[in-house]
Amino acid sequence: MTQVLFDYTRQDAQGASCTAHAWAKVPPPLNSAQRKTVKQRAAELLEQHKAVLVAHYYVDGDLQDLALETGGIVADSLEMARFGRDHAAQTLVVAGVRFMGESAKILSPHKRVLMPDLDATCSLDLGCPADEFAAFCDAHPDRTVVVYANTSAAVKARADWMVTSSCALAIVNELKARGEKILWAPDKHLGGYIQQQTGADMLLWQGACIVHDEFKGLELDLLRAQHPNAMVLVHPESPASVVAQADVVGSTSQMLKAVIDGKAQEYIVATDNGILHRMRQLAPGKTLIEAPTAGNAATCKSCAHCPWMAMNAVQGVVDCLELGSGEIFVDETIRQQALGCITRMLDFVAQNPAAVAQPAARGTVGLTPGMGAV
């Protein structure tokens, strides 16, 4: 594996942390009466503006519920992109992080795309600046450029393919079969896992998700000893020592499928703990255990939650629809350049549906209620 050291630093020259800024912007919790009032107002505004709410599995549970209750969707980034493109609504409210809103705008330039908080970003996006990435690509012109969804529109504009964790293995296998060498960005753990699984010739950018990078192999081994019958579910953005202990390695939707369909009673889950809300709804009789992280305090063993995802709240949906705030704009030249890599992925998935796991409800074949095909 070639090491290309383009890691981003988590603090600026004054020691200010971008994650600290994000945590400071996380809305305070509401009491039950406030939650009911705000959710009702958000639902009214979605109907009034003929808008649809597209939410990621990692955002607040109230937002996930609001999306499902109002005809929207809760999904991973692949299905979010497809749903927003194909839905008739001309206003999309994207609850997630900024690259998700940008992807929606790239695919649907004629639609208005709003977000609860435009400051909600991603460490993988931050760790792959467009100018440095362009120089990296220029230095390796013989390679096919494959970027993870967690990148800016400007980075996607330099890519041949975009992938999500749902379809990355299948697409890289296809490129390898064609004899293509790959330049991969930005997640080193996901890239390393795909490289190990496929044997593809991959040059890796050295980015990491600040959430998944904190899972610890030794701590997971100790936890497994305490729960010997638990199934271990791991997102491939996690370190290799964690992935090596997994019963299932997959995207958020694939991990959700494993809990719904699995025969085990206990599941150790190594991804952002926002997904536990939907897992509990779709598999209510099963025990979910958060995988151990380094923690953010001496007593914290499981603190796996993205601060930027946590910035999303139902009040933000109200604000962006009432005030017109949080609108996503993408430069038209960049949009057109980025469109190709996303469309190529969506076309591949449409032509190769078996390449992506298809979650199914218990006792049915096809779609999981409220989740859709992923």
Secondary structure, DSSP 8 states (H G I E B T S, - for coil): -EEE-----SB-TT--BHHHHHHHTS-----HHHHHHHHHHHHHHHHHTTEEEEEETTS-HHHHHHHHHTT-EEE-HHHHHHHHHHSS-SEEEEES-HHHHHHHHHH-TTSEEE-S-TT---HHHHTS-HHHHHHHHHT-TTSEEEEESSS-HHHHTT-SEEE-TTTHHHHHHHHHHTT--EEEESBHHHHHHHHHHH---EEEE-B--TTGGGB-HHHHHHHHHH-TT-EEEE-TTS-HHHHTT-SEE--HHHHHHHHHH---SEEEEES-GGGHHHHHHHSTTSEEEE--B--SSTT-S-----HHHHT--HHHHHHHHHH--SB----HHHHHHHHHHHHHHHHHHHH-GGGS-----TT-SS--TTT---
